[in-house]
Amino acid sequence: MENHASFAIYLAAALAEIAGCFAFWAWLKLGKSIWWLMPGMGSLALFAWLLTMIDAAAAGRAYAAYGGVYIAASLAWLWLAEGVRPDRWDVTGVAVALAGSTIILAGPR
């Protein structure tokens, strides 16, 4: 699978995971209806299914590489959905995490 296709899958998985987890956050922390959990659980199932589409010999390597994309997507969610602008430490952390993901995905095997 091409790297940009893998990145698109990782990005879709990250959005699905964040949306699913946010549904639980909204229910438990923001006092939203328990019905928020229905789409939240569906979103988490979609997240798990999407990660199985990554072409990797080992699940752990696919999950590890996904981590950097998840961190970047989480900070985008922080800014766009919650209105909190990431600070320089957030941005630095994302850069380090994405570098690690790149090493994992692009390393010679």
C-alpha positions, 0 to 999 in steps of 0.5 A: 500500500502506498504511503499516502494511502496509509496516511489517509487510513491513519487519518480516518482512523484517528478521527473515528477514534477521537470522535468515539472517545469524545462521545464518552467524554461528553457523556461522563464529563459534559453531562450529555445523554447516554445516547451519545454512546451509540454513535461513539461505539460505532465510531470506535468500531470503525477505528479498529476496522480501519487499522486492519486495513494498514499493510503491515506484517505486525499489528504492533508496528501498524499501531505504533506508527499510527500514534503520531497521526493520532497525536496530530489529529488530537491537537487539531481536534483540540483547536477546531472542536474545543477552541483551544489553540495548541501551544509550542510544546504541543506543536513540538510534541507532534513534530517528534511523534510524526518523526517517530511514525515516519521512521517506523513506516519508512524504515528498511525491512 
